[in-house]
């Protein structure tokens, strides 16, 4: 049996450590920095820790250290607190040997940090840092050359240039925005990629030179990979030594200032340069500078420049860690009312800012990491995609949630005793109950009510307009002439075919006297038959050049560009003929609503126009397959409709509207007793389907996605 161990003597501190005064806290309390030059680390400590380090003597007991603190500073420090501080120093590798077990503790710590190949691969997939340069010597030599960039006159000139550039671009805004279309190519992507690399290198030099100007060391510059995405970095950890928040904020903002300065100059140059490669480069520099600086780097919710700017602006070091502690504390108070003390004593306004910031970061990370996981899943083959997707979800989302649940479990006794716990549990139960009960029976179908027969007329071939026989709004009978067209190519082909027919008929007529024609008699007859068939087709096509109404109705639309003497293409519409005696409704059903419908479901058409009365309708038919595109343009989101679409161009239809979710074309009979609208009207058809709960709908959608992705 080992004898019980007494209090461990105080360990000896490493000789190369330095102690410097740090910036004051928000409450004005002084802080100090323990500088570890070997590991390039800076550890902030409070005044009590500084006083203990001032009287630290290796080999002394906690009681002796406490007595010296009381004697020298008049501060009462408990033995337990001194022991915890000694453990903190050892854990932070600030001592020559740990408090207990000597060098064996280092060996145990090293063995605990060893990971298998799988964990190594996971960690390096999520984050790996590669130092590439040690720029301090270069920065020291070239720093005098950058003096002009730190003057107010220089940045005033840059700001003026940017304002002029923005004004000039606003005068050519359409040209500026359409320039992006020229970059949708391999050459454009390469130009943007090179521009991004150059701008980001200058961005990092901005941080480095500013830090060097304030006397900070820049030990390394390099690239880190976050989820395999390369991001340049500059190690300006030495900025912790600066007591001035303004100087630290200047270092934080230097990279963005470089990008915005380049964007200002490039924007002005774009306005003056002629079309060509240089103008394209100016456009790429301007857009990269404006968009990335404002949308990415300035974002304080990720640990980019905006985060450090916010941290130094608020005067809160280690902002994310401390805000997360406040966020977890406030969340537990809201849910359980534990009345636990806050993680640290801060002004109420500052504590509120930290709580709001933490909750915003959690929400942002949930959306961002889920999006990244889905992107990685879809960009790789299925097996690897599933593995990487699970790594993202487990490491970034599930692990923090499980850690919080463990904290709840550890405090389960106190949680069960709080009244607020049971109130919130009851509210959660009611919400779950509401989501499980099938309340909703209504099904909304975006639809239009229109003529039952409606035909858009097109020419059968490119042709020239000879005459127009109708006007818009005119009533026409079935077969009535709408437009007469002519085609010179068709007339020429007919004339040529007639000549060939006449020539072959002549050769057949003289075959009795011509031995050559007599020997080719059979082939000539076959050729004559083919030409006569061709002529019949050409004659029929010539007859179709008189465009006629396929059914009786009204000329609802007449293309005003169709005028006598004008040539029109085959895809150019001429007119729209709409029947007036009967109307119908057409719309698109969402896929998840199909199973809830019965045969001939009744419903009502609610017009978007509030002046029109509702019309009773009955479901007539539903397409057997989802629509590849939305044929009724009025229902698309681009035209103010309720169906989300994305425009897509192909050879046959340059304005194809592809629905974002599976939609099925449905037709409805309209009650003839109702007042039929004079023109096509948009609205919503409200049907009554089988009831469905929110959870059942979500479960069905989840199963559908799983089945689709599994390939079953």
Phi, psi and omega in degrees: 000133180284140176292148180298138181276135176275184178302132181286143176291157181291133181285163179273134179281153177293141187288333186277356180292145177236153181236122180230156178288135179254186179286148178291154177283179179300327181274002179090002180287140181286152175227162177228159179244128170268115185260122177254095186291336181290312181269358183054051181240155179226121182245121182273133180231159180270185186292323180296317178296322178297318179295322178294319178294328181294332182248014185293129179228119180300143177088346179284158177272168179297324180295321180292320178296319179297320179295319179294322179296319179293320183290320187271321186246352182070027183251132177267118179238128180289150177301323180298318180295322179293320178297318178295323178294321177296320177295322177298317179297319180291317179298326180276007179059040178260357181251159178291318175224152177297172182297317181235157172069359174057224186295339181296331177296321177297318180296318178297318179296320179295319180293326178292330181278351178285133181241154173290173183297329182292312180294326176298316180295319180296313182297318182283340172289321182283321182201128173215140185241127182238102173292134182244328185227152168244090195272003190301315181297315178299318180296318180298321182286324186261355182303320179300333181289343184261009185301324183296332183286353181250024179251151180293325180298320180299312183287333172294319178295320178297317180297318178296318178299318179296318179296318177297316179299316179296321178296314181293322178293323178298333177283341180235040189299317181297318178296320181295314182290324180286346177299331181299329181298332179290345182264001178276073180196171178296321179295318179295319178297321178295319178298315179296319180297314179295320178299316181298318180296313182296314182297319181290326175297316177294325176303311181293325176296327176300314175299314187295312182295323180293319177297317179296325180296328180268013175084017180267147175278145175240091188290332184203154170225147182185208182226139173240150181248115176253110187053047177068006178266119183287135178223125178288151179217157173230127181278102177245037179302332182296347178295345175299336181290340184285129178275343182274119176295327180297318179294320179293322177294326177297318177296318180300318187272353187299318181297315178295324178298320178298313181297316180292324176298315176298320180296320178299311181295316182295323179297316178295319179296321180302322182293335184258334184286146174284165178301137181157186183300320182295321179292325176296319178295317178299320179297315182294320178296318181296312183291320177298316181296309183294311188288309184292321181295316185277323186270331185251299187295328183278354182288115182278355183279344171247162187275060173253197185302322181299326178296312181290327175299313180296319180299313181288328178295318179281344183073029181244104177287153180054049189303313187294314180299315183289322179292323177297321177298317177293322179297316178294319179298313181293322179298317179294325178293319179294318184281319190240343181060047184287343182057037177281151178292152178295161181303327178205162182273114179223159174303149185301320180297318180294318179299320178296319178300317180296319180296312180298317180298316181298315181294323177295319179297318180298315179296316180297317180294322179301313180291314184295310184291326175295318177297318179296318180298317178294321179297314179298320180298317184280342183269353180238170177291160198301314184296310179296322179299319179295317180298311181294323177300314181294322178299314180300310185295315183292313187288317188265336186244305185291321183296312177299324179293317179295324177298318179292321177297324177297321178295321177296319181295321179295330181257025187297327181295312179293324181295318181294336184275352184269137180295323182297329179302313183288327176296312180293325176296321177295317177299317179297320178297319178297318179297318178297319179298317179298326180282340180269337180281129180283086182278317192280129173241352184276140176236123179261131181236111173299130187206169172232147173253128189208178178297144180294325176245122182211121186231131174263128186263137178230155173289151180283342180200163175303133186205174178251138181283128178263310182204155178244129188256356184225171173234161181294135182091353182285142175274136182229153176269164178298131180089359180291142180289133179257307181217140174254129181241165174218152180226117179295322179298317179294318179297319179295319180293322176297315180298318180294320179294319178300319179294320178294320178296315180298322181294316181292321177299322178295317181293324177290328180291331183256016184291340178292331182255352182243110182300325181293315179294326179294323180289334180259018186302315183295316180292326178293321179294321178294318179295321178297318179298319179295318180294322179294322177296318179297319181294323178298319178295318179295322179295320178295321179294325177295323177294328179287349176292345169269102184283125185241158179288127181286342179204165179290147179166201183247143174282092185287324180223143176223120182297116182291342179278351176277100182231151179305136180090352181265142176271137179235149181275168183294329183270004183271123182291148179256308184203166176236120179257125183233130178289156184244351186272341184212141179239162177213169177238142176229142179202185184235123178271138174287148185299322184289350179264352185298316184292346183267357185259147173253185181283130178056051175298130174280158179194192179217144180265119179256114183288147170295329177281111185292348181280348182261140181283152179294147182242131174292138179224163177225132179296126182257311182204156176229135180300147181282344181225155179295147181285133178288333178209160179273113182282332182266096188299329182298338182273351182283149182298332179295336181248023177088007180277184186259359182260119179288127182227164170233128180294143179214137182251139170221181186296326184272327184225103183288349182234049182285131182253105184266125181291144179287332177234156182300127181228140184243128180290129179233144177245148184227140171276138180257136180302119182295343180285344181282168178278112181285135178290153182285340180218173180297133181232141180264152178183200180233131173266124180258113179252159175252116180245181178294143183295148181213137178274163179295318181293321178296320178295317179295320180295318179296320179294321178296315178298321180297317179295317181296318179295318181296316183284336179282344179080012180288000000 
